Amino acid sequence: MIPQDMLAKLGDHNEVIPCGYEEWVPWALENLFHPHGPGAGRCMIAKYRNVSGVVVSTVFLGMNTSPGKPKWFETMVFGGPLDGERAHYETCAEAEAGHAEMIVRVQRAPRRS
C-alpha cells in the first residue's frame, strides 16, 4: 500500500491535494497517463524550447519525490549542455519560478561547438 502522503492530484487552481490510492488512480489515468483524455496536458505547468531545440519542461508528478518536505513538481532540461538537469518543488508557484530560473540557466550555458 502506498502511504497517503505520497500521492496527490491538482485542484482547479493548481493547488496540491494529497489523496489516497483509490482517489488518485482514476485522476492520474485521466490527467497524467492518457495523452488524449479530457485532462491531457493538465499537469504540464510550463514548457520552453529554444532555437537550438533545448527543452525545459515543468510538470506536476502526482507523486511526492522527497522523503522530507514534499516535492510534487519537477523541472527537467532535455538537450544542450544542461541536458538531464532537474529540480523539484513543493508548490506550483515554486515550480513556475524554478522553471523561469532554469530557462535563464539554459540561455546562459556555454554552447557546444
C-alpha positions, 0 to 999 in steps of 0.5 A: 500500500502506498502511504497517503502522503505520497500521492496527490492530484491538482485542484482547479487552481493548481493547488496540491491535494494529497489523496489516497490510492483509490482517489488518485488512480482514476485522476492520474489515468485521466490527467497524467497517463492518457495523452488524449483524455479530457485532462491531457496536458493538465499537469504540464505547468510550463514548457520552453524550447529554444532555437537550438531545440533545448527543452525545459519542461515543468510538470506536476508528478502526482507523486511526492519525490522527497522523503522530507518536505514534499516535492510534487513538481519537477523541472527537467532540461532535455538537450544542450549542455544542461541536458538531464538537469532537474529540480523539484518543488513543493508548490506550483508557484515554486515550480513556475519560478524554478522553471523561469530560473532554469530557462535563464540557466539554459540561455546562459550555458556555454554552447557546444561547438 
